[in-house]
Amino acid sequence: MNPRVNSANVLHDLIASVGGSVHLPGADESARGPAICNGAVDRRPAVVVKCRNADEVRLAVRAARLRNFPLSVRGAGHDWVGQSVRHDGMVIDLSAMRHVNVDPITRIATVEGGATAADVIGAARQYGLVAVTGNIGAVGMAGLTLGGGYGPLTPKFGLALDNLLNADVVLEDGSLVMADCTTNGELFWALRGGGGNFGVVVSMRIRLHPLSEVLGGVIAFPWSEARTVLHAYCALMSSAPDELSVLGGIFPTLDGQPALFLAPAWCGDPARGQPVIAELRSLGSPLFSNVGMMSYADMLARFDAHLIKGRSYAVQTRWMADLSSDTVDALMAAGKSRSSTTSIIALQHFHGAGTRIATSSTAFGLRRRHFMIGIVASWDPVADDGAAHRQWARSLSSSLEPSAIAGGYANLLAADAYEQVDAAYGCNALRLRRLKKRFDPDGVFACRNSSFPLNQGS
Ligand SMILES: Cc1cc2nc3c(=O)[nH]c(=O)nc-3n(C[C@H](O)[C@H](O)[C@H](O)COP(=O)(O)OP(=O)(O)OC[C@H]3O[C@@H](n4cnc5c(N)ncnc54)[C@H](O)[C@@H]3O)c2cc1C
């Protein structure tokens, strides 16, 4: 018998004693692993422990250590690389821990470790409050926050991690600690950017902001205007106010042809926002434009609607200071030569509040203005093995490299992007590595991949 399965039976007894739900391989379909968004990930865990509270997480961590299981944590399953599943390991599945409690007086949300961005926004909405999230609702709030958290409100309120007030964390020895600026301050520093490398966040408190509606939507330009619009978009973002974020991208239109999309979100006075949207529209001759007042929740839901279930994905990312002619040339060439009609390139501009925070005050590695580029190759897993699509994403990443800022957004880094992973934390890398040794000396929480610098000696 597979010794891991045997061990898993022991785990079953252990976990059952506190009521956690345990799946073993072969028992049923769900035992293959928890649902994750990337169909290209074919790793199979030995055991999945669906925890319902912090005590069950503590027990699961202790049991994994006792039985020497590689451990991974599944929040909402929206990591492109599928790092929430380690082969033959134990998955601590937090999908049953999604409760969100909002205090409208203090404007603080208490968020369980498996809650999605949509869970948080849904709970805050009735009080006219919002949280800093990514662009879609399905992504896990803790996973997003621990790695960074770029989204429509980042220019105004900083990254999602800049809005983290404290966290309850289960460490590698199964102990539960609270971390904030004054208690376990070093752990709190590392959590804000260091990803899931330090423990399981079972609950966290995040700052909310009053905002009932945004002026948001999408403006699509024909491919023939893409080059001009990209240059103009870059120029416009160089002086963009904090109230404005514009997600740019090369996305397919309904007929599968590429088009240049700009998705603005204006979170200030709508009267001041309308001329800004008009200026964006005037960058070309839009194929369509549907920008209007809407709730923040509805804006995220629009992006969620474009997530196709059951697809396979390969992702690359780059940080760029601006969009030089070479960069635009590379984006145009890649847009034209997409290996699949559903592959996309997204550009998120970072400016405003997040740039006014000192790089040393959290572990996040890049605080200056930049574009974060996500290259997402997408294909039908039944149709092919994905080689051409992976190559398309890699090739664009290589073309961008000469003008790129070293490193990249940790939450999007591919497993094989070794050089970028090395540089992702910049001047914070050494401190982060020291803290990794202090809080997780055996590398139990190997978030990203085993070559991650945090998982090597300093
Ligand atoms: C469709 C899509 C859109 C995205 N859009 C954005 C975006 O707009 N902005 C942005 O910044 N990012 C975006 N991302 C990236 C996303 O923020 C990260 O991949 C994030 O880690 C996903 O978290 P998750 O819980 O959904 O994923 P999971 O796969 O469940 O978790 C990924 C890893 O995060 C860590 N983790 C998750 N929860 C916990 C926890 N409670 N405690 C400790 N560690 C934990 C673990 O290491 C885990 O393995 C997007 C990803 C996808 C797939």
The ligand as an SDF file (V2000), in Angstrom:
LIG
                    3D

 53 58  0  0  0  0  0  0  0  0999 V2000
   -8.3420   34.9270  -12.9640 C   0  0  0  0  0  0  0  0  0  0  0  0
   -7.3420   35.5600  -12.0490 C   0  0  0  0  0  0  0  0  0  0  0  0
   -7.3480   36.9350  -11.8990 C   0  0  0  0  0  0  0  0  0  0  0  0
   -6.4230   37.5320  -11.0430 C   0  0  0  0  0  0  0  0  0  0  0  0
   -6.4750   38.8960  -10.9110 N   0  0  0  0  0  0  0  0  0  0  0  0
   -5.6170   39.5020  -10.0680 C   0  0  0  0  0  0  0  0  0  0  0  0
   -5.6740   40.9050   -9.8830 C   0  0  0  0  0  0  0  0  0  0  0  0
   -6.4880   41.6220  -10.4770 O   0  0  0  0  0  0  0  0  0  0  0  0
   -4.7870   41.4800   -9.0310 N   0  0  0  0  0  0  0  0  0  0  0  0
   -3.8610   40.7430   -8.3510 C   0  0  0  0  0  0  0  0  0  0  0  0
   -3.0960   41.3190   -7.5910 O   0  0  0  0  0  0  0  0  0  0  0  0
   -3.7900   39.3970   -8.5040 N   0  0  0  0  0  0  0  0  0  0  0  0
   -4.6390   38.7620   -9.3440 C   0  0  0  0  0  0  0  0  0  0  0  0
   -4.5630   37.4030   -9.5040 N   0  0  0  0  0  0  0  0  0  0  0  0
   -3.5240   36.6450   -8.7840 C   0  0  0  0  0  0  0  0  0  0  0  0
   -4.0280   36.2230   -7.3960 C   0  0  0  0  0  0  0  0  0  0  0  0
   -4.1030   37.3440   -6.5690 O   0  0  0  0  0  0  0  0  0  0  0  0
   -3.0850   35.2370   -6.7190 C   0  0  0  0  0  0  0  0  0  0  0  0
   -2.8210   34.1510   -7.5310 O   0  0  0  0  0  0  0  0  0  0  0  0
   -3.6060   34.7570   -5.3650 C   0  0  0  0  0  0  0  0  0  0  0  0
   -2.5800   34.0720   -4.7010 O   0  0  0  0  0  0  0  0  0  0  0  0
   -4.8070   33.8500   -5.4890 C   0  0  0  0  0  0  0  0  0  0  0  0
   -5.2790   33.4840   -4.2250 O   0  0  0  0  0  0  0  0  0  0  0  0
   -6.3270   32.2790   -4.1020 P   0  0  0  0  0  0  0  0  0  0  0  0
   -6.6210   32.0700   -2.6810 O   0  0  0  0  0  0  0  0  0  0  0  0
   -7.4660   32.5140   -5.0130 O   0  0  0  0  0  0  0  0  0  0  0  0
   -5.4870   31.0850   -4.7320 O   0  0  0  0  0  0  0  0  0  0  0  0
   -5.0010   29.6820   -4.1330 P   0  0  0  0  0  0  0  0  0  0  0  0
   -4.5300   28.9480   -5.3230 O   0  0  0  0  0  0  0  0  0  0  0  0
   -6.0360   29.0610   -3.2920 O   0  0  0  0  0  0  0  0  0  0  0  0
   -3.8060   30.0920   -3.2100 O   0  0  0  0  0  0  0  0  0  0  0  0
   -2.5610   30.4720   -3.7460 C   0  0  0  0  0  0  0  0  0  0  0  0
   -1.5470   30.5080   -2.6280 C   0  0  0  0  0  0  0  0  0  0  0  0
   -1.7600   31.6640   -1.8230 O   0  0  0  0  0  0  0  0  0  0  0  0
   -1.4490   31.3500   -0.4730 C   0  0  0  0  0  0  0  0  0  0  0  0
   -2.6630   31.4800    0.3420 N   0  0  0  0  0  0  0  0  0  0  0  0
   -3.9450   31.5980   -0.0560 C   0  0  0  0  0  0  0  0  0  0  0  0
   -4.7390   31.7450    1.0230 N   0  0  0  0  0  0  0  0  0  0  0  0
   -3.9380   31.6890    2.1060 C   0  0  0  0  0  0  0  0  0  0  0  0
   -4.1590   31.7970    3.4990 C   0  0  0  0  0  0  0  0  0  0  0  0
   -5.3750   32.0030    4.0160 N   0  0  0  0  0  0  0  0  0  0  0  0
   -3.0850   31.7110    4.3390 N   0  0  0  0  0  0  0  0  0  0  0  0
   -1.8410   31.5350    3.8550 C   0  0  0  0  0  0  0  0  0  0  0  0
   -1.5690   31.4230    2.5430 N   0  0  0  0  0  0  0  0  0  0  0  0
   -2.6160   31.5200    1.6790 C   0  0  0  0  0  0  0  0  0  0  0  0
   -0.9810   29.9180   -0.4400 C   0  0  0  0  0  0  0  0  0  0  0  0
    0.4280   29.8790   -0.5560 O   0  0  0  0  0  0  0  0  0  0  0  0
   -1.6410   29.3490   -1.6770 C   0  0  0  0  0  0  0  0  0  0  0  0
   -1.0110   28.2020   -2.1560 O   0  0  0  0  0  0  0  0  0  0  0  0
   -5.4710   36.7530  -10.3510 C   0  0  0  0  0  0  0  0  0  0  0  0
   -5.4600   35.3660  -10.5220 C   0  0  0  0  0  0  0  0  0  0  0  0
   -6.3920   34.7810  -11.3600 C   0  0  0  0  0  0  0  0  0  0  0  0
   -6.3680   33.2890  -11.5430 C   0  0  0  0  0  0  0  0  0  0  0  0
  1  2  1  0
  2  3  1  0
  2 52  2  0
  3  4  2  0
  4  5  1  0
  4 50  1  0
  5  6  2  0
  6  7  1  0
  6 13  1  0
  7  8  2  0
  7  9  1  0
  9 10  1  0
 10 11  2  0
 10 12  1  0
 12 13  2  0
 13 14  1  0
 14 15  1  0
 14 50  1  0
 15 16  1  0
 16 17  1  0
 16 18  1  0
 18 19  1  0
 18 20  1  0
 20 21  1  0
 20 22  1  0
 22 23  1  0
 23 24  1  0
 24 25  2  0
 24 26  1  0
 24 27  1  0
 27 28  1  0
 28 29  2  0
 28 30  1  0
 28 31  1  0
 31 32  1  0
 32 33  1  0
 33 34  1  0
 33 48  1  0
 34 35  1  0
 35 36  1  0
 35 46  1  0
 36 37  1  0
 36 45  1  0
 37 38  2  0
 38 39  1  0
 39 40  1  0
 39 45  2  0
 40 41  1  0
 40 42  2  0
 42 43  1  0
 43 44  2  0
 44 45  1  0
 46 47  1  0
 46 48  1  0
 48 49  1  0
 50 51  2  0
 51 52  1  0
 52 53  1  0
M  END
$$$$
